[in-house]
Amino acid sequence: MDSPGPGPDDPAGLLAKVASGDNSPPLSVSELSGALKRTVEQAFGHVRVRGEISGWKRHASGHCYFTLKDDGACIDAVLWRTSAGRLQFAPEDGVEVIATGKLTTYPGRSKYQVVVDRLELAGEGALMALLDRRRRALAAEGLFDQERKRPLPFLPRTIGVVSSPTGAVIRDILHRLAERCPTHVLLWPVPVQGEGAAERVAAAIRGFQALDRPPDLLIVARGGGSIEDLWAFNEEVVVRAAAECRIPLISAVGHETDTTLIDFAADRRAPTPTAAAEIAVPVLAELAATIAGHGERIARCTARRLEEAGERLARSSERWPRPEALFEPVAARLADPALRLPRALAARAAHARADLGVSAARLRPALLSDRSERLREKLAGLWRLAELAHPDRPLEKGFARVTDDSGRTLTSAAAAGQAAHLGLRFADGAIGATPDSVAGGIEPPRRSAYRGARGGPQPPQPGLFDER
């Protein structure tokens, strides 16, 4: 024990002194902190602490940090990543839990905390409180609004089922569908409780929507159980997947008295998986009977309408006039013209014969002969005049007609000098010539003289008065 007051070696009394008989040296801060850490961990190597979660934070590393508190105190807690992956629920502030782990200290800041290995809800009351808090939060987002509900198809061709591949649930659904209305069923197998069940259920709901040919209806089903067994269907990831699903969805989780949050987000809730199959499809036999009944009603209605129409027609026809009364006035109007028509035709024929007789008397043969003779003499005079005006008539007096390559008659020396080839036509034939010399001897008169070689001169077509 240190002695108080100054001494001969320390007149000011500033140095620490060791009492006689005390041989324990002073501890460093690190030594004391380490000793406290060992003591705490040995004394509290296994603890179970009940308290309310506050300040829950999940870091990117996967570790979770939070505080456990009650009315009089609080203690820090940490949940390492490996332990956080085994959680059966999603912790959040305000939830009462029981944390199991060990107590340790953090020498760097002289603080202590609980390293949690397992985190559990503190009884069913805490679980229900968490469920109610989550329900109200999701409802505030509008995920449970009635306006979001989609109508179910009347007769789905394909039904997708999200459930466990084993157990009675899928067998009950298939059996009831086969009894009521055989339908094609696609099963997406998932675990329905335990670690990772919620994520697998949500992935199945989204997976059905991503198919090339998605089903017409979805059923999410699970058998009955405790609230802990059904907790996967209370997880937020499942509720959001159901609310966002574009395919009409029936929730069939648990028995009739069980309620999960997916029931609020689904388009329709079924009390049991078997009831979900009954809701999904109608009874085929009842549907056929209904259709047959409608057919009979249509036939009866049609027969009754035809009978009523026949009666109305009969009553109307009794008020119509007789056909004889309708046609008698018209027949009377047609009778008089029918009688007058033969007499009118006979009179018209008599007048025509009289006119023909008058005209025939005027058509004497001598008159026609005189007229024809006068026309013949007039035509002969015109012919003689045409022969005198023929362009080849002067050729008989020693003249010649000059033409160019195209057969056009040339009337001047200038035009003849510009032509590459000339044609000279005489009374007894035609010859070729050039502007400065004669191109050859006299050719016999031939029509083809100017229609010979390709590219040669072409004479004009013979006219009406050309010599033959």
FENQUIMO-V171295 format. One record per residue. N is the residue number from 1. PHI is phi in degrees with one decimal (NA if undefined). PSI is psi in radians with two decimals (999 if undefined). OMEGA is omega in degrees with one decimal (* if undefined). Layout:
BEGIN
{{N	PHI	PSI	OMEGA} {N	PHI	PSI	OMEGA}}
END
This chain:
BEGIN
{{1	NA	2.31	-178.2} {2	-67.9	2.47	177.9} {3	-92.9	2.32	-179.5} {4	-75.7	2.86	171.6} {5	85.9	2.89	-179.0} {6	-75.3	2.85	177.2} {7	-139.0	3.14	-178.7} {8	-62.4	-0.58	-179.7} {9	-86.3	-0.27	-177.5} {10	-138.5	1.29	-175.8} {11	-54.8	-0.56	-177.2} {12	-84.0	-0.17	179.8} {13	69.8	0.59	-177.2} {14	-93.9	-0.35	-174.7} {15	-91.2	2.52	176.9} {16	-71.4	2.45	-178.0} {17	-122.2	2.59	-179.6} {18	-103.5	2.26	-179.8} {19	-71.2	2.73	-180.0} {20	-65.1	2.38	-179.8} {21	87.2	-0.09	179.0} {22	-99.6	1.95	-178.4} {23	-111.6	0.26	178.6} {24	-88.0	2.11	178.6} {25	-73.6	2.76	177.6} {26	-68.0	2.53	179.2} {27	-88.2	2.55	172.4} {28	-77.8	2.88	179.2} {29	-60.8	-0.76	-179.2} {30	-64.0	-0.68	179.7} {31	-65.3	-0.73	179.4} {32	-67.3	-0.73	179.5} {33	-63.6	-0.70	177.7} {34	-64.6	-0.69	179.1} {35	-65.1	-0.69	177.6} {36	-64.6	-0.72	-180.0} {37	-60.7	-0.80	-179.4} {38	-65.9	-0.69	-179.8} {39	-64.4	-0.80	-178.8} {40	-64.3	-0.79	-177.6} {41	-67.4	-0.57	176.8} {42	-72.5	-0.66	-177.1} {43	-79.4	-0.53	-176.6} {44	-126.8	0.85	179.7} {45	-69.4	-0.36	177.4} {46	-143.0	2.01	-179.0} {47	-133.4	2.69	171.8} {48	-127.1	2.06	-173.6} {49	-117.4	2.31	177.6} {50	-106.3	2.27	-179.4} {51	-172.8	3.10	-179.0} {52	-98.8	2.37	-179.8} {53	-72.1	2.38	176.0} {54	-142.3	2.42	176.7} {55	66.8	0.69	-179.0} {56	-66.1	2.23	178.8} {57	-139.4	2.29	174.5} {58	-109.7	2.03	-178.1} {59	-81.2	2.90	179.8} {60	-61.6	-0.45	178.8} {61	-70.9	-0.26	-177.5} {62	100.8	-0.22	178.0} {63	-75.9	2.57	-179.0} {64	-118.8	2.34	-179.5} {65	-123.0	2.40	-179.1} {66	-161.3	3.11	178.9} {67	-124.7	2.39	172.1} {68	-100.2	2.29	-176.3} {69	-141.7	2.77	169.3} {70	-136.1	-2.80	-175.6} {71	-68.6	-0.43	-173.0} {72	-115.6	-0.24	-175.8} {73	-158.6	3.01	176.5} {74	-146.1	2.74	179.4} {75	-146.4	2.41	179.3} {76	-72.9	2.65	-179.9} {77	-144.5	2.68	177.7} {78	-136.6	2.48	177.9} {79	-124.4	1.88	-176.9} {80	-66.9	2.84	-171.6} {81	-56.9	-0.74	-178.7} {82	-63.0	-0.69	178.3} {83	-74.1	-0.60	179.3} {84	-64.0	-0.55	179.7} {85	-69.0	-0.27	-178.7} {86	-97.5	0.12	-178.8} {87	-65.8	2.45	179.0} {88	-95.2	-0.05	178.6} {89	-148.7	2.94	179.7} {90	-97.5	1.81	-179.0} {91	-63.3	2.64	176.3} {92	-155.1	2.86	-176.5} {93	-60.9	2.48	176.9} {94	91.6	-0.10	-178.8} {95	-87.2	2.32	178.0} {96	-86.3	2.20	-174.7} {97	-133.0	2.95	169.9} {98	-118.4	2.05	-178.3} {99	-100.9	2.25	178.3} {100	-112.0	2.27	-179.7} {101	178.4	-2.51	179.1} {102	-136.6	2.70	179.7} {103	-94.7	2.36	178.7} {104	-142.1	2.95	179.5} {105	-118.7	2.82	176.2} {106	-118.2	1.68	-173.0} {107	-58.2	-0.54	-175.9} {108	-59.3	-0.45	-179.8} {109	-131.5	0.20	178.5} {110	55.4	0.79	179.1} {111	-121.8	2.78	176.2} {112	-126.9	2.76	-177.7} {113	-156.0	2.89	177.8} {114	-100.8	2.16	173.2} {115	-89.2	1.89	-170.7} {116	-88.0	2.27	173.4} {117	-97.1	-0.59	-177.9} {118	-142.0	2.38	-178.9} {119	-124.4	2.17	-177.3} {120	-130.0	2.65	174.8} {121	-71.5	2.50	-174.6} {122	-84.3	1.21	176.5} {123	91.1	2.96	-177.2} {124	-66.5	-0.52	178.3} {125	-61.2	-0.76	177.8} {126	-65.2	-0.66	179.2} {127	-64.6	-0.74	178.8} {128	-67.7	-0.61	177.4} {129	-64.0	-0.75	177.1} {130	-63.0	-0.72	179.6} {131	-62.8	-0.77	-179.3} {132	-66.7	-0.69	178.6} {133	-63.2	-0.74	179.8} {134	-69.0	-0.66	178.8} {135	-61.4	-0.79	-179.8} {136	-65.9	-0.64	179.6} {137	-67.2	-0.75	180.0} {138	-71.2	-0.62	177.5} {139	-65.6	-0.61	178.3} {140	-63.8	-0.45	177.0} {141	-80.2	-0.13	179.6} {142	87.1	0.22	-177.4} {143	-71.4	-0.31	-178.0} {144	-106.5	0.14	-176.2} {145	-61.6	2.50	-179.6} {146	-67.1	-0.48	-179.6} {147	-65.7	-0.35	-179.8} {148	-81.6	-0.24	-175.5} {149	-69.6	2.37	177.7} {150	-102.8	2.52	176.8} {151	-69.9	2.58	178.9} {152	-81.8	2.53	176.8} {153	-65.8	2.52	-177.2} {154	-68.4	-0.76	-177.3} {155	-137.3	1.41	-177.6} {156	-66.0	2.40	177.3} {157	-79.6	-0.60	179.8} {158	-133.8	2.37	179.1} {159	-120.6	2.22	175.1} {160	-95.7	2.36	-178.7} {161	-120.6	2.21	174.8} {162	-106.1	1.89	-176.5} {163	-167.0	3.12	176.3} {164	-73.8	2.41	-179.5} {165	-72.3	-0.25	178.7} {166	-113.3	2.84	178.7} {167	102.2	3.11	-173.4} {168	-81.8	-0.31	-173.1} {169	-62.8	-0.95	-177.0} {170	-66.7	-0.59	178.5} {171	-66.7	-0.72	178.8} {172	-63.2	-0.72	-179.7} {173	-64.1	-0.83	-178.9} {174	-64.3	-0.71	-179.5} {175	-64.0	-0.79	-178.8} {176	-68.4	-0.65	176.2} {177	-63.0	-0.72	179.5} {178	-64.2	-0.62	178.6} {179	-69.5	-0.73	-173.7} {180	-85.0	-0.98	-176.1} {181	-159.5	1.77	-178.4} {182	-53.3	2.21	-175.1} {183	-139.6	2.59	177.4} {184	-71.3	2.27	-175.8} {185	-121.9	2.33	173.6} {186	-112.5	2.15	179.6} {187	-103.2	2.25	172.8} {188	-107.2	1.77	-173.9} {189	-71.5	2.32	179.0} {190	-145.2	2.69	168.2} {191	-74.5	2.48	-175.4} {192	-107.1	0.09	172.4} {193	-161.6	2.85	179.6} {194	96.1	-3.04	-176.1} {195	-65.1	2.27	177.1} {196	79.4	0.01	-177.3} {197	-65.1	-0.74	-178.0} {198	-61.4	-0.78	-179.6} {199	-63.9	-0.67	-179.8} {200	-68.5	-0.68	178.1} {201	-64.6	-0.79	179.2} {202	-62.5	-0.72	179.1} {203	-64.5	-0.61	178.6} {204	-67.0	-0.72	178.6} {205	-61.2	-0.77	179.2} {206	-72.0	-0.56	-179.9} {207	-65.7	-0.66	177.4} {208	-61.8	-0.64	179.9} {209	-69.4	-0.44	-176.7} {210	-85.9	-0.07	179.9} {211	-67.7	2.68	176.9} {212	-61.5	-0.69	176.0} {213	-123.5	1.47	-177.8} {214	-66.2	2.69	178.2} {215	-67.5	2.86	179.8} {216	-81.7	-0.32	-175.9} {217	-152.6	2.54	177.0} {218	-117.8	2.49	172.9} {219	-126.1	2.12	173.9} {220	-102.9	2.02	-168.7} {221	-130.9	2.58	172.9} {222	-158.3	2.61	178.0} {223	-74.4	-3.14	-177.4} {224	-73.9	2.94	-179.4} {225	171.8	-3.11	177.7} {226	-74.0	3.00	179.3} {227	-63.1	-0.56	177.2} {228	-68.6	-0.66	179.7} {229	-66.3	-0.59	-177.4} {230	-91.7	0.09	-170.3} {231	-64.1	-0.50	179.7} {232	-57.0	-0.53	-178.1} {233	-86.6	0.04	171.1} {234	-101.1	-0.09	-177.7} {235	-71.5	2.56	-175.7} {236	-61.1	-0.63	-177.4} {237	-64.2	-0.63	178.4} {238	-72.6	-0.74	-179.1} {239	-62.4	-0.75	-179.8} {240	-67.8	-0.68	177.8} {241	-62.4	-0.70	178.6} {242	-67.7	-0.71	-178.8} {243	-68.5	-0.57	-177.8} {244	-88.3	-0.10	-175.6} {245	-64.8	2.29	179.6} {246	-84.9	-0.20	178.8} {247	-96.2	2.36	176.0} {248	-53.7	2.35	-170.0} {249	-128.5	2.34	174.6} {250	-109.4	2.24	176.1} {251	-95.8	2.18	179.7} {252	-134.8	1.21	-175.2} {253	-110.8	2.13	177.0} {254	81.3	-2.90	177.6} {255	-96.0	-3.05	-171.6} {256	-60.4	-0.61	-177.4} {257	-85.1	-0.18	-179.5} {258	-81.5	2.44	177.8} {259	-134.4	2.26	175.9} {260	-125.3	2.89	-175.9} {261	-68.6	-0.44	177.5} {262	-65.0	-0.43	177.3} {263	-62.5	-0.61	-179.5} {264	-75.1	-0.54	-177.5} {265	-86.5	-0.37	-178.1} {266	-71.1	2.80	177.3} {267	-74.2	-0.43	178.4} {268	-153.5	2.43	176.5} {269	-105.3	2.34	175.0} {270	-110.4	2.43	-178.3} {271	-66.8	-0.49	179.2} {272	-144.5	2.84	174.5} {273	-59.0	-0.67	177.9} {274	-63.7	-0.71	177.3} {275	-64.9	-0.54	176.8} {276	-62.0	-0.72	177.3} {277	-64.5	-0.63	178.4} {278	-68.7	-0.64	177.6} {279	-70.8	-0.58	-171.9} {280	-68.0	-0.68	-174.4} {281	-133.9	2.65	174.3} {282	-81.5	2.96	174.9} {283	-78.9	2.14	-174.7} {284	-61.8	-0.72	179.8} {285	-64.3	-0.74	178.2} {286	-65.1	-0.65	178.5} {287	-64.4	-0.74	178.3} {288	-64.3	-0.71	178.3} {289	-64.7	-0.68	178.3} {290	-63.7	-0.76	179.3} {291	-64.0	-0.73	177.9} {292	-62.3	-0.72	177.3} {293	-61.7	-0.72	176.8} {294	-62.5	-0.69	178.9} {295	-62.7	-0.72	177.8} {296	-65.1	-0.71	178.9} {297	-64.1	-0.69	178.4} {298	-63.4	-0.74	-179.9} {299	-63.3	-0.77	179.7} {300	-64.1	-0.74	179.7} {301	-63.8	-0.70	179.9} {302	-64.9	-0.78	179.6} {303	-62.3	-0.72	179.6} {304	-65.2	-0.70	179.1} {305	-65.9	-0.70	177.8} {306	-64.3	-0.71	178.8} {307	-63.6	-0.77	178.9} {308	-64.0	-0.70	179.2} {309	-64.2	-0.68	177.7} {310	-63.2	-0.70	178.5} {311	-65.2	-0.72	178.3} {312	-64.7	-0.64	178.5} {313	-65.8	-0.71	179.6} {314	-64.2	-0.75	179.6} {315	-64.7	-0.65	179.7} {316	-69.5	-0.69	-177.4} {317	-66.7	-0.46	177.4} {318	-66.5	-0.47	-179.0} {319	-89.4	-0.15	178.8} {320	-74.7	2.59	176.0} {321	-70.9	2.79	179.6} {322	-69.9	2.60	178.5} {323	-57.4	-0.64	-179.8} {324	-62.3	-0.66	-179.4} {325	-69.1	-0.51	179.4} {326	-74.5	-0.66	-172.3} {327	-96.1	-0.25	-178.8} {328	-60.0	-0.80	178.2} {329	-60.6	-0.69	179.8} {330	-66.9	-0.72	179.1} {331	-63.5	-0.64	178.8} {332	-66.1	-0.68	178.6} {333	-68.1	-0.53	-179.6} {334	-83.3	-0.34	-175.8} {335	-67.0	-0.78	-177.5} {336	-63.6	-0.82	175.6} {337	-61.3	-0.56	-179.9} {338	-66.0	-0.59	178.5} {339	-75.9	-0.64	-178.0} {340	-76.5	-0.41	-173.6} {341	-62.3	-0.81	178.5} {342	-60.6	-0.72	179.9} {343	-64.2	-0.68	179.7} {344	-66.7	-0.69	178.8} {345	-65.1	-0.72	179.5} {346	-63.5	-0.73	179.6} {347	-66.3	-0.68	-180.0} {348	-65.5	-0.70	177.9} {349	-64.2	-0.69	178.9} {350	-63.3	-0.77	177.8} {351	-61.5	-0.69	-179.6} {352	-65.7	-0.69	178.3} {353	-65.5	-0.63	179.2} {354	-66.3	-0.76	178.8} {355	-62.0	-0.69	179.8} {356	-64.9	-0.67	178.5} {357	-62.5	-0.75	179.0} {358	-62.1	-0.77	-178.6} {359	-68.4	-0.65	-179.1} {360	-65.9	-0.58	179.0} {361	-64.9	-0.52	-179.3} {362	-79.4	-0.36	-176.6} {363	-90.6	1.32	177.9} {364	-85.6	2.53	179.6} {365	-60.8	-0.63	-178.8} {366	-64.6	-0.65	179.5} {367	-63.8	-0.74	178.5} {368	-66.6	-0.63	-179.0} {369	-67.6	-0.74	178.5} {370	-62.4	-0.71	-179.2} {371	-65.8	-0.73	-179.7} {372	-65.0	-0.65	-179.1} {373	-66.4	-0.70	179.2} {374	-64.5	-0.69	179.2} {375	-67.5	-0.62	-179.5} {376	-67.3	-0.76	178.4} {377	-62.7	-0.67	179.8} {378	-65.4	-0.69	180.0} {379	-67.5	-0.64	178.9} {380	-65.9	-0.65	178.0} {381	-65.4	-0.73	178.0} {382	-63.9	-0.61	-179.4} {383	-67.4	-0.76	178.8} {384	-62.8	-0.67	178.3} {385	-64.0	-0.67	-179.7} {386	-67.3	-0.64	179.3} {387	-66.6	-0.65	178.5} {388	-66.7	-0.56	-178.8} {389	-86.9	0.03	-177.9} {390	-64.6	2.39	-177.0} {391	-66.3	-0.36	-179.8} {392	-91.6	0.00	-179.9} {393	-62.5	-0.70	179.5} {394	-66.4	-0.31	-177.4} {395	-64.1	-0.46	179.4} {396	-69.6	-0.26	-180.0} {397	-100.8	0.21	175.7} {398	102.2	0.00	177.5} {399	-83.3	2.79	176.5} {400	-127.6	2.57	177.8} {401	-105.3	2.20	-175.9} {402	-100.0	2.29	178.9} {403	-129.3	2.77	175.4} {404	-94.3	-2.94	-176.1} {405	-61.5	-0.54	-178.7} {406	-87.0	0.00	-179.3} {407	88.1	0.09	179.7} {408	-76.7	2.34	-179.5} {409	-70.8	2.26	179.6} {410	-99.3	2.34	-175.3} {411	-117.3	0.08	-179.8} {412	-142.9	2.71	179.3} {413	-67.1	-0.59	-179.9} {414	-63.4	-0.74	178.3} {415	-66.2	-0.65	178.7} {416	-68.3	-0.62	-179.9} {417	-68.0	-0.47	179.9} {418	-83.0	-0.26	-178.1} {419	-79.3	2.46	178.0} {420	-75.9	-0.51	-178.1} {421	-145.9	2.47	-177.6} {422	-119.3	2.67	173.7} {423	-122.2	2.29	179.6} {424	-114.7	2.05	-178.6} {425	-107.6	2.21	177.7} {426	-111.4	3.12	-179.0} {427	-65.6	-0.56	-176.0} {428	-105.0	0.13	177.9} {429	159.8	-2.97	-176.3} {430	-137.3	2.58	177.4} {431	-131.0	2.78	174.4} {432	-95.3	2.71	-178.2} {433	-156.9	2.82	171.3} {434	-112.5	2.86	-176.7} {435	-61.2	-0.46	-175.7} {436	-111.0	-0.13	179.9} {437	-158.3	2.85	177.8} {438	-81.0	2.31	-174.1} {439	-85.8	-0.07	179.8} {440	167.5	3.14	-179.4} {441	-78.1	-3.08	-179.7} {442	-74.1	2.26	178.6} {443	-96.2	2.61	174.9} {444	-63.9	2.59	-179.4} {445	-67.8	1.91	176.4} {446	-130.6	2.49	178.1} {447	-69.8	-0.48	-176.6} {448	-88.6	0.17	-176.6} {449	-60.4	-0.63	-177.7} {450	-106.4	0.28	177.1} {451	-121.4	0.48	-173.6} {452	-84.1	-1.93	-170.9} {453	-62.4	2.66	179.4} {454	-62.2	2.33	178.6} {455	87.3	-0.10	179.6} {456	-73.7	3.05	-179.2} {457	-67.6	2.48	-179.7} {458	-109.7	2.03	178.9} {459	-72.5	2.81	177.7} {460	-69.7	2.76	178.2} {461	-67.9	2.43	179.7} {462	-62.3	2.41	-177.6} {463	-87.4	-3.05	-178.0} {464	-63.2	-0.57	-174.6} {465	-104.9	0.21	175.6} {466	-65.3	2.64	176.0} {467	-71.4	2.47	-179.1} {468	-98.0	999	*}}
END
